[in-house]
Amino acid sequence: MIIDPIVFFIVAACFAFFVVFSLLRIGLGPTIGDRVVGLDTLNTLVVASMIVLGAAFDQVIFVDVAIIYALLSFVGTLYVAKYLEGGLE
């Protein structure tokens, strides 16, 4: 099944639109927790963008990199959550 390239452009435009809101949350978040959630949302959008790019260019390497990035992002979020809780001293 061949997907029209305009579909990938529309999806990329939507992701770019959502990235702007995520960056606003990171920059304007009144608490550290809000900024962490914004960063985690940004990481999720990057992973989704890599998967869409992999489908658009028919390259599996983008999906592999997205899986590694998602794993590192998850571990980073856990580390920040533990730090905010006061567990790392």
C-alpha positions as CSV (number, residue, x, y, z in Angstrom):
1,M,0.0,0.0,0.0
2,I,1.4,3.3,-1.1
3,I,0.6,6.4,1.0
4,D,0.5,9.8,-0.6
5,P,3.5,12.0,0.4
6,I,1.1,14.8,1.4
7,V,-0.1,12.7,4.3
8,F,3.4,12.7,5.8
9,F,3.7,16.4,5.3
10,I,0.4,17.0,7.1
11,V,1.5,14.7,10.0
12,A,4.9,16.5,10.2
13,A,3.1,19.9,10.3
14,C,0.9,18.6,13.1
15,F,3.9,17.4,15.1
16,A,5.7,20.8,14.6
17,F,2.5,22.5,15.8
18,F,2.5,20.3,19.0
19,V,6.2,20.8,19.5
20,V,5.6,24.6,19.8
21,F,3.2,24.0,22.6
22,S,5.5,21.6,24.3
23,L,8.4,24.1,24.2
24,L,6.1,26.8,25.6
25,R,5.3,24.4,28.5
26,I,9.0,23.8,29.1
27,G,9.8,27.6,29.0
28,L,6.8,28.9,30.9
29,G,6.0,26.1,33.3
30,P,5.5,27.5,36.7
31,T,6.8,24.4,38.4
32,I,9.6,21.9,37.7
33,G,7.0,19.2,37.3
34,D,5.4,21.1,34.5
35,R,8.7,21.5,32.7
36,V,9.5,17.8,33.1
37,V,6.1,16.9,31.6
38,G,6.7,19.3,28.7
39,L,10.1,17.7,28.1
40,D,8.6,14.2,28.2
41,T,6.0,15.3,25.7
42,L,8.7,16.7,23.5
43,N,10.5,13.4,23.6
44,T,7.4,11.5,22.7
45,L,6.8,13.8,19.7
46,V,10.4,13.2,18.6
47,V,10.0,9.4,18.8
48,A,6.7,9.7,16.8
49,S,8.4,11.9,14.2
50,M,11.2,9.4,13.7
51,I,8.7,6.6,13.2
52,V,6.8,8.7,10.6
53,L,10.1,9.5,8.9
54,G,10.9,5.8,8.8
55,A,7.6,5.1,7.2
56,A,7.9,8.0,4.7
57,F,11.4,7.1,3.6
58,D,11.0,3.3,3.9
59,Q,14.0,3.1,6.2
60,V,13.9,0.8,9.2
61,I,16.9,2.5,10.9
62,F,14.6,5.4,11.9
63,V,12.4,3.0,13.8
64,D,15.5,1.4,15.5
65,V,16.8,4.8,16.6
66,A,13.3,5.8,17.8
67,I,13.2,2.7,20.0
68,I,16.6,3.5,21.6
69,Y,15.7,7.2,22.0
70,A,12.4,6.2,23.7
71,L,14.3,3.9,26.1
72,L,16.8,6.6,27.0
73,S,14.0,9.2,27.4
74,F,12.2,6.9,29.8
75,V,15.2,6.3,31.9
76,G,16.0,10.0,31.9
77,T,12.4,10.8,33.1
78,L,12.7,8.2,35.9
79,Y,16.0,9.8,37.0
80,V,14.5,13.3,37.0
81,A,11.5,12.1,38.9
82,K,13.7,10.4,41.5
83,Y,15.8,13.6,41.9
84,L,12.6,15.7,42.3
85,E,11.4,13.3,45.0
86,G,14.6,13.8,46.9
87,G,16.0,10.4,46.5
88,L,19.3,11.4,45.0
89,E,21.6,13.2,47.4
